[in-house]
């Protein structure tokens, strides 16, 4: 039998590589509850500078941090 996620479950974010996950964990360790806001600011600054690659990477990291902050993420 294939398990299906609950209907209220949010989709999991795309994680490009292990380094992105490690960077997200480092941001959480460095900035605590403000990690998501900090990464969002970095994404916006990258977009304003025209650096699309960094903008996308920081947005992926932001989504991963948001996912990790949800209590339901850690349940099986």
N, C-alpha and C positions, 0 to 999 in steps of 0.2 A: 504494500500500500504506500502511495506517495503522500507525504505530508504537505499540506497547503498552509500558507501563512494566514494569520487572522485577517479579516477584511479591513480592519483599521490599521494594519501594519504599513508603515511607510516603505517605499522602495529603498534598497540599499544603494549607497552612492558608488559611483565608479572610482576605483582606486587604480591609478595608472601603474604604480610599481611599489615595491616595498619601501623605497626611500620616502615616498609621499606619506605612508603610514608612520614611518619613524619620525618624520618632520612634524606631523600632526601631534604625535605623542610628546615630542620635545616642546612644542608650543603650549600644550596643556600643562606640562611640568613648569614651564617658565612663566606662564601668564594665568594659570588657574582658570577661574570662571570667566576671565576676560579674553581667553584664547580665541574664541570665535570672533569677537569684535576686532581683535588685533589682526587676525588673518583677513577679515573682511576689509579692513583699512588697507592692508598690503595689496589685496586684489584690486581695490579701487585705484590706488596709486599706480599700480602696474598698468591698468587700463588707461589712466590719464596720460601715462608716459608712452602709450602706444605699444607696450610689450604684451602682445596677445598670449604668448606662451606662458609667461609668468602669471598673467591674469587668470588663465584657465587652470593652472596648477593651484593657485591660491584658492580659487573657487571650489575645486575638488577637495582641497584640504578643509575648507570651511564646512562643506557638506559632511565630510567624514567626522569632524569634531562635533557637529550637531547630532549626528547619529550616535556617537559614543556617549554623548551627554544624556541621551534618552535612557531611562531606567529599563525599559522593555528590551533594549538591545542586548543586555547581558543574559536574558532568559533563554532557555533552550526550547 
